[in-house]
Amino acid sequence: MHQDEADWSGDGVSLAAHQDPADQDVEMSLRPRKLSEFVGQARVREQLELVLHGALKRGDQPDHVLFSGPPGLGKTSLSMIIATELGSSIRVTSGPALERPGDLAAMLSNLAEGDVLFIDEIHRIARPAEEMLYLAMEDYRVDIVVGKGPGATSIPLELAPFTLVGATTRSGALTGPLRDRFGFTAHMEFYAPEELELVVRRSAGILGVDLRDDGAAEIAGRSRGTPRIANRLLRRVRDFAEVRADGAVTREVARAALEVYDVDELGLDRLDRAVLGALINSFHGGPVGISTLAVAVGEESSTVEEVCEPYLVRAGLLARTPRGRVATAAAWRHLGLTPPQHAPGSPQPGLFDE
């Protein structure tokens, strides 16, 4: 199973940032509609505003836009905001859905002048369709091949000027020719807790949740720097507050709710802790290969590598070495254990001796 299609669900709440189908309707209601409503990513917002408003002022079609970064940070929301700011329609598709050139040609031919075409996970687009996209992005034209063999002919099809917005979680997987055809590229960064507090407060207002300041700070601190996860945790805490409390989301209520859903103070869920527990208890802190570690926790290697590992590394709990994954001293301490001297981050004997 490819990671873009995988999401862990266990006894608690999944903290994978990939979106579940059941959450899509709620997420749509929480998406900002305008650039001024978008929280965080200040540098990207400023750059994008210049690109869009400059094009509108000149009466030109904006350059094609590429957003890269981990899932759940707002790439899809920004693509929809681009269409809103331009006053145009948006067509949404994904890279895996574009397997043949005809699939792409049909979509491109239906675009009206000024429309926005959003391709999510654009790095997974099939190579024949990608090669057709080159000409469409540069010259607003595609060549349709009719027939086969020596009698095949190429018919040029003119397209209405459009803006392509691509999103990718793996910018390194993009081919050079495709990446070079985007006039504006932006990398989405993880959010600071203060920014996530603003996200949670905004979502609470839309959902009608009685969210107190200390409750917002608690949820934001456990959201792994990702707005999608923050909104997901907010909805789960809301359920707890309405069923087992008076409906108000305070710090105490949020802590009790997230304990029920197996989300600890660092934002780790059951699978994260299982990975760290197996690494420390079964393999003495490592190093160990990712496939062996995945077998130990009963998960796919891609799930461990692409869902758990990025945050564990960013949180300083896991280190990647040429020999395999290693638990840091912080990971040992997080599980209530004394780290060995060989664990990364442990003070070395004699290092601070006089």
N, C-alpha and C positions, 0 to 999 in steps of 0.2 A: 504493500500500500504506500502510495506516495504521500509525503508529509502534507502537501497542500490539501489532501483529502482526509487526513487522519486527525483525530482529536481524542484525547484520553478522557474517559469518563469512568470514575470509580465510585467509592462510597461518598466522596466529598464533591466539591465543585471543581470542574476543569479550569485550570488557569492557562491553557493553551490559548494563544491570541487569535488562532484561526477561528472564523466565525461559524457557529452552528446554524443550520437552516431555521431551527425554531426561534433563534434570536434575531433573525433578519428584520422582521416587521417592527420589533421594538427598537432595534438599532436605527432603523430608518427614521423613526419619530424623534430620535435623539440627535440626529446629524445636524450640524449647523447649515443654514441655508445660504449665508453670505460670508464673504471673507472677513468682515468685521466681527462676525460671531464666532469665528474659529479661534479656539484657545490653543496657545503654545505655538511652537515652530515659528518664532518671531522672524527669523532671518528668511525662511522660506516664504512666509506671508508677504514680507516686504518686497522680495524679489519678484514674486508672482504678481503682485499688484502692479509693479512697474511694467512687466511684460504685457499684462492684459490691458491696462489703461493706456499704455503707449500705443498699442495696436488699435484700440477703439478711437483714440484721438486722431490717428492717421487714416482711419477707415480701412485698415488692412486686416488680413487674417492673422491671428497670433501664431507664433512659432509652435511647433509640436513640443509637447511637454512630457518629461519622464520623471516619475517619482520612484525612488528606491528606498528600501529600509525594511525593518522587521514588520510583521503583520500587526494590525490593530492600532497604528499610529495616525491614521487619517488620510491615507492615500486616496481611497475611494471618495471620501467626503470632499476632498479638495477637487477631485475631478468633476463632481457634481456642482461645486461652487463655481468652477470655471465656466460651465454652461450657463449658470444663473447670471454671473457677472457679464457674460457676453450677450445675454438675452436670447440664447439659442437652445435647441433641443440636444439631448444626449442619447446616444446609443451605447449600450453596455454589452460587452462580451468578455470572453476570457481566452487566453492563449490555447489551452487544451481543446477548446471548441473549434478552433480554426485548423482543421487537419488538412484540408485541400484548398487549392487556390480558388476553386469555385465558391467555397464558403465565404471567403473574404471578399471576392468580387461581388457577390450578391449583396453583402452588407454595405460595401462602399458605394455601389450604384444606387442605393436607396437613400443616401445622405443628401440632404438639401444644403444649399449654400450657407456656410457659417456654422454647420452642425459640429458637435463634438463627438468623436468616437473614442470610447474608453475601452482599453484592452487590459484586463487584469492578468497578472502573472504572464506578462508578455514574453518572458524568456522561454516559455514552454510552447510558443507558436511553432507549427511545423515549418520546416525549412522551405518547401515550395511556396507556402503562403507568405513566409517572410520575404522571400525574394520578390514576390509580387508587390509587397508593401513598400519596398524601396522606391519603385517608380511612382506609386500612388502618393507617397509623402513628398517627393521632390517635384513632380510634374503634374500631379492630380490627373493621372492617367494610368490605366491598366491595359495590358494586352491579353485578350482572350484567344486561346488557341482552339481552333475548330478543326476537327478531324484528327486522323492519326497517320503516322508514317510519312512517306514522301508527299502525300496530298494535303498534309496539314497546313492550315493558313492561320496567320495571326491577325486578329481584328482589334485595332485600338479602340478603347472605350474612354471617352472623356468623363471626368468626375467633377462634381461641384467642389469648390474650395472648402476644405474642412480642417479642423484641428484634431490631431491624434494625441490622446493622453494615454501614456503607458504607465503601468505600475508593476514593480517587480520586488520580490523579497530576496532575489539573488542577482544582483547587478553584474557579478562576475560571470554569470552564465549567458549574458547577452553577447551577441556577436558584435564585433567592431563596426561593421557597416551599418547595422541597425542603430547602435548607440550614437554613431556620428550624425545621424539624420535628425536627431532631436535638437531643436534650437535652445531649449532650456532644460537643464537637469537639476534635480534637487534631491538631497538625501535627508530623510526624515530621522530625527534623533529621538531617543527615549525622553520622556517627560520628567521634569523635576516634581517632587511631591507638592510644591506650592501650585504648580500648573494643574496637576491632577485634582487638587482641591477645587479649583475653579470649574473643572470639567464635571466633577461630582455634584457640586452645588447647582450648576446649570441643569444637569440631568434630573436632579431631585425636584427642581422647580417644574420641569415638564411633566414628570411622573406624579407630582403631588405628594412627595415624600417629606415628612417633617424631619429635616436633617439639621442637626445642631453642628456648630463649628467643630467641636472635639470629635464628633462622629465622622465628619467629612475628612478630618486629618487622619483618623485611624484607617479609614478605607483607602485613602490615597497612599498612605505609607505601605500598604500591603498589595498594591496594584502593579508592581513590577515595572513601573514607568510607562504603562500602556493604558490609554483611555478605554479601549474596548474591555479590558479586564476590570478597570475601575467601574464601568457601567454595569458589568455583569455582577460584580460583588455588591454594588448598591442594590440591585434588584433582589439578591438573596438576603441581604441584611434587612431590606424592607419586609420581606416575608416573615422573617424572624420577629421583627419589631411588632408587626400586626398580630401575630399569633401568640407570642409569648411575652410581650411587653405592652406598653400603652400606645404604641405606634410611633413614638419619637425615637429617632436614631441618635443616640448619644455614644460616647466612647465605650461605656460599659456594655451597652446593647450590641454595638458593632463587634467588640471583642468576643462576647458570648456567641454571637451568630457565626462569626468566622471560625471559632473553635469547633462549632458543630459541623461546619463545612470543611474542616481539616485544612484551613489556611492559617499558617502561623505568622508570627510578627514580622518575618522577613518576606512574606508573600509566598513561601514554599507550600506546595500542596502535597498530597499523599505520595504521588509518584516522585516528586523531587526528593522527598525525605527517604523514600525507598531506594533511590539511586545512591544517595549518600550513605545510607545504612548498609547497603550491600557492598559498596566500595570500601567502607571502613571495617565492617564486621566480618565480611567474607574474604576480603582481599587485603586486609591490614593496611588500608589506605592507598593501595596501588603501588606501582602503575599496573593498569589492566586495560585490555582492548575494549572498544565500544561494543563489539558483538558479544563478548563474554559478559560484560556488564548488563547488556540488554536481556540476555538469557536469564541472568540471576534475578531480574525483577519481572520477568515474564512479559516483556514488551518487544516491539519491533525495534531494530537498531536505529531506523530513521526517526522513530518517535523520541527515543532517548537523545539522539544527536541533535535533532532540530527543534524539539519542544523544550526539553529540560536543560540541556547543556548550555545554550547561549546565556540563559539567565544565571545559572550556577557559576559560570565563568565570570560574568559581569559582577556578580555579588561577591566574588573572591572566595568562593567555597570549593571550586574545582579548578584544577590546572591541567592544561593539555600539554603533554610532553611527547617527544619522539617515541618513547617506549609505551605510551598509553596515558590513561586518565589517572590523576592523582588527587586525593583529597587534601585540601590545605588545612593549616592549623585552625583556621576559623571554622571549617566544617566540623572538625572534631569537637571544638568547643560548643558549636551550635547544637550538637547532639548530646551535650553534657558529658563529654569524654575528655581525657587529658591527651593532648596531641603528642606524638613521639617527636624526638629531636629531628628526625629526617623529613617531617612534614613541611611543605613549603609555607613560609611565614613564621616558623618557630624560631625563637632566639637560639643562636648557635652557642655551644659551650665556650666560655672564655671570650665571647665577642665584646662584652662590655666590662670585662675585668680590668681593674687598674693595672 
